[in-house]
Amino acid sequence: SAVISQKPSRDICQRGTSLTIQCQVDSQVTMMFWYRQQPGQSLTLIATANQGSEATYESGFVIDKFPISRPNLTFSTLTVSNMSPEDSSIYLCSLQWQPDNEQFFGPGTRLTVL
Amino acid sequence: AQSVAQPEDQVNVAEGNPLTVKCTYSVSGNPYLFWYVQYPNRGLQFLLKYITGDNLVKGSYGFEAEFNKSQTSFHLKKPSALVSDSALYFCAVRPSGGSYIPTFGRGTSLIVHP
């Protein structure tokens, strides 16, 4: 397993602003992911954060809205841009050591947009 | 495409009684199946997985799950529930080949009454 931390743990933001969420892992890992968990719903994969290249986004998510950085094998950021109340959600980073393994999740960032 | 169904939004059980949280899946080829638990205000924690081998899989905190290929099910079970087991439980599936990104179910809220 690994220790995964996320900052901030929660935030309340105004419509139209942006928030950057940080994910730090205590060891190097190749596969990192960003998920969204909307109230009462399941986890939805936003993108795979690739080290040294652009993130791979899932259908319905675009780089302009959710830019992702992955400068090294222990750190990634997700920015939620030009926020609206519909972006209110829990955002989770996760990692996977090998393709056949389970995923490990950070504690999440609870975002409320007013 | 792969999918997961957790037919119960909520399961209520008395402490000391056995519990079952249901999961059925659809996937091309052989499945990799996972259960995760989310305690309030925390990220997801891995409980157990089925990759291959014995159909009965044992995991953390006394939980187990049985893979049933004919019924395409992977129900989570525990012989004696604890109040501390109260949490949100997610089933996930991915095919053994191809994409290593799992699809998550909607989650089942387990409430264990004293």
Interface residues (C-beta under 8 A of the other chain):
Chain A: I4 M31 F33 Q41 S42 L43 L45 T48 L92 S94 Q96 P99 D100 E102 Q103 F104 F105 G106 P107 G108 R110
Chain B: Y32 F34 Y36 N41 R42 G43 L44 Q45 F46 K49 I51 F90 Y100 I101 P102 F104 G105 R106 G107
